[in-house]
């Protein structure tokens, strides 16, 4: 049986010179860092890429979670 997820953890990101806070569960932060590292990007650079592609009605944290899900769903 898997354990219950922990509460989201807030981290600050810098998007095009603007500081913002994003709350994600620890597992998502780990996956986000792993994807950024694999793509040779900083997490700020990956967050900018995701931010530029998201719909304005979707929050950044949700967009990051969906990006991570799609990344692993489409992995070979």
RALINJO-V442485 format. One line per field, one symbol per residue. phi: phi as a letter, one per 30 degrees, with the letter a starting at -180 (. if undefined). psi: psi as a letter, one per 30 degrees, with the letter a starting at -180 (. if undefined). burial: + if it has 24 or more other ideal C-beta (glycine too) atoms within 12 Angstrom, else -. Layout:
phi: ???
psi: ???
burial: ???
This chain:
phi: .ddddddecdbcbcchicdbcbcbdedddddddddeddchbdddddddedddcddddcddddddddedededdcdd
psi: kllkklkkkklkljjhfkklkkjlleeeeeeeeeeeefghllfeeeeeeeefflkffkleeeeeeeeeeeeeegk.
burial: ----------+-+-+------+-+---++-+++-++------++-++++++--------++-+++-++--------
